Amino acid sequence: MLSDREASAHLGVGARPGVPADEVLALVDAVLREAGLSRTAVRSLATLDARAAEPGIARAAAALGVPVRGFAAEELAAVSVPHPSALPLAATGTASVAEAGALLAAGRGTGAGGAPGTGARTGTEAGAAPGTEPGAGGVEASGARARVVLLVPKRKTRRTTCALAASVPVRSHEGAPGVRLLPPSHGYIAGEPGSPPTIPTPHTTAAMDMHTHTDAHDLRHHGDAEVRDEKLIDLAVNVRTDTPPDWLRRRIADSLTGLAAYPDGRAARAAVAERHDLPPNRVLLTAGAAEAFVLLARALPARRPVVVHPQFTEPEAALRDAGHEVGRVLLREEDGFRLDPAAVPEEADLVVVGNPTNPTSVLHPAASIAALARPGRTLVVDEAFMDAVPGERESLAGRTDVPGLVVLRSLTKTWGLAGLRIGYVLAAPGTIADLERAQPLWPVSTPALVAAEACMARAALAEAEHAAHRTGMERAHLLAGLAEFDEVRTVAGAEGPFVLVRIDGADAVRERLRSLGFAARRGDTFPGLDRNWLRLAVRDRATTNRFLQALDQALLMGG
C-alpha cells in the first residue's frame, strides 16, 4: 500500500454541467478511500478543458487545495484507457475523461518521461508485477525512476466520474513495478458488466421500402417552425449565427438601387461556374435548394425515384407533390447511418442522397456516392452543408465524369441568407436546360444574384473555409459536453454544423428544453427516426455551455 508521502496522486474527473462540488468531493473521497490514501496525497484535478471552469469542479479542487488541469479533447483521446465507455468514445474519441485525465496529469507531473499514450509503455508491456491485470492501465515512463499507474479506475455517480492515477517511485532494487492495480473484478461502474462495452462494427446493410408512404412523418416540418412563435435560443435551425457578415449586407443593400430593372443572372452564373471550374451551361441558379427539388420532381422523368433517409425531407415531399410514388432506403443507427450503395435497387432511375446528410451529420465518401451512378439514372446529391466541411472533402461538385450527376448547393446556411433564397444546381447541360424550362421567368431576385456573385469571390471562400474550421472546433466542444450524459447517444463522426442525438423520450426532453428557453429540432419528422431523436445545431461555446446546463436540468426534471 502506498503512503500519502510516497504517492503523487492525480484525480481525473468527468462531470456534467451544474454538478455540485459536494457530489464531486464525495466521489473523490470514496476513490481515495479505495486507494488507501487521503486528500493530502492529491496533487491535481484533471478534466476536459471545457469543464475546467465548471463551478463544481473548481470548488472541489479548491477544497482539496490543488489546481485544476484542463486537457483538450484531442489530448485525452490520445490516451489508451483500460475501461472505455462506448458513448463518449463515439461522441468525441475520448473513451474516458476521468481515466485519461488522471493518467495524463500523473504522467506530466512526474517530469520523468512521456505522457500516457504518447511514448510511455504500459506496465504490462514493461513486465508488470504478478497479479497486475493486463490492460489495466499501469504506465511506465521509459528510462525514468517513476512509474505512472492507474490506482483506481473510474467510479461514477449520476453526474460525475472519477479515477485516480499516481506517479510511483521505482526503487533501485526493483526489477519490476511494485504496484498492483485493482483487478477488473472490482467493477468500475456499479451495475455495468465487468468487461468494457463494445462498439458495434459497422455493417453494410440498409432497409429498403418501396411502398407508398402514409406514415406520420411530417415531411413539411422544418427547423424554423421550432422558433417561429417564441423567443427561444435557437439550436433548431442550421443557419450560422451572426450572419450575413457586414460586407455581404452592404453588397446586398447596394443592390437595392437597381430594383427597377429585371434580374440579370449572367454574372452570378459565371461566378458560380468559375468557382467550380465548370462552363456556365452546367449551372442553374435557383431560389434556394428547395426550389431545385421542385424543379427536379417536375421536369425530369422518373418512374422509380428513391430517397435515401434519414435526410432532408423536401426532396420526397416535392416528388410526392408531383405525383411520384417514392421509395425509401432507410439507413440504420447500428450501421452509423452510413451509405451502402448496394442497398439502392438497380431499377431506381432517380436517387437522392445528402452529403453531409441532414440530420445525421454523416459525411459519406465521394466514391460511395459516385458508385450509385448508372446509365439512365439521375443521381441527385444534396450538398447544402458541404461548405461547412473543411476543404469540402468528399464533394462531387465540379465532377463531370459521373453519369447523371446533379449536385445541389445552398448559400443559406453558411452566409445566413435563408430569407433571401439563393442556391444553385450543377449538372450536365441537357439536365440544366430541362430544369431551366420548368422555372418561371426571373426566379432569383437581384439582391440574391448579387449575394451569389459576392459569395463566390476568393476572399469569401477563404472566410467560409475559416468558418468551417471554427464550426468543427465548436462541434467538438458540444460533443464533449454531450458525452458526459449517459442518457444521450450521439451519431458518431459528425461533420456538419449540427449533431444528431438519441435520448429515450426525447420528445418530452425537447418540451422541457423549451420551458428552459432552448429550441431543439425534433427528429420524428425524418423517415427512419422516431420520437427519441433530436437534432442540435452547433453554436458558440458560451451558448453551448448554457444549453448543456439546460439539458442537464431537463433530464433531471424527467427523473
Number of C-alpha atoms within 10 A of each C-alpha: 11 15 12 15 9 13 19 22 31 29 32 32 31 28 29 24 26 18 18 18 18 14 17 24 19 12 19 27 14 13 23 20 13 14 18 13 19 16 16 14 19 23 22 22 32 33 31 28 17 17 25 21 14 18 15 22 30 18 18 22 23 14 13 18 15 17 16 26 21 19 21 14 22 13 16 29 20 17 22 20 26 22 23 20 19 19 25 25 18 19 26 26 22 29 25 33 33 30 34 38 36 35 36 28 29 32 28 16 19 21 14 18 21 19 25 30 20 14 12 19 21 24 27 20 12 16 14 21 16 12 11 20 18 16 16 23 28 30 31 32 26 16 10 14 17 22 28 35 28 29 28 26 30 28 21 21 14 11 18 23 24 31 31 31 32 31 29 22 18 17 12 7 6 8 11 15 24 17 23 19 21 19 15 17 9 11 17 22 15 11 7 10 11 14 13 14 13 9 12 10 9 12 14 16 18 22 13 16 13 14 10 12 14 6 8 11 17 13 17 14 16 17 18 14 14 20 19 9 8 12 11 18 16 23 23 24 22 25 23 20 16 9 15 19 11 10 11 19 12 12 14 21 12 12 15 11 10 11 11 8 8 11 18 14 21 12 14 24 22 17 21 26 20 15 16 14 12 19 14 18 17 21 26 24 28 28 20 25 25 20 20 25 23 21 21 24 23 20 18 14 13 21 13 17 23 28 24 24 27 24 25 26 21 18 26 27 18 22 22 15 13 15 10 19 18 23 22 24 25 23 25 19 16 15 16 19 26 22 26 19 18 13 17 21 16 11 13 21 20 24 24 23 25 28 25 29 27 27 30 31 24 23 24 21 16 13 12 15 22 18 12 24 20 18 9 13 20 25 25 25 25 25 24 25 28 28 24 25 22 18 14 16 13 18 22 23 21 17 17 15 9 18 18 21 25 24 24 25 24 27 25 23 21 26 22 19 21 16 9 18 21 26 25 23 27 29 28 17 15 11 22 19 16 15 22 19 11 14 16 8 10 13 15 20 19 22 21 26 27 21 24 27 19 20 22 20 15 11 11 16 15 12 13 20 19 15 19 24 15 14 23 21 15 18 25 19 25 27 26 24 25 25 29 23 22 14 14 18 21 24 21 23 16 24 25 28 28 26 25 21 23 20 20 13 14 22 20 16 22 24 16 20 21 20 13 17 15 23 28 24 27 24 25 20 22 24 23 20 21 18 18 18 26 25 24 23 24 29 23 15 15 8 14 21 20 14 23 19 16 21 22 19 18 20 20 10 10 10 6
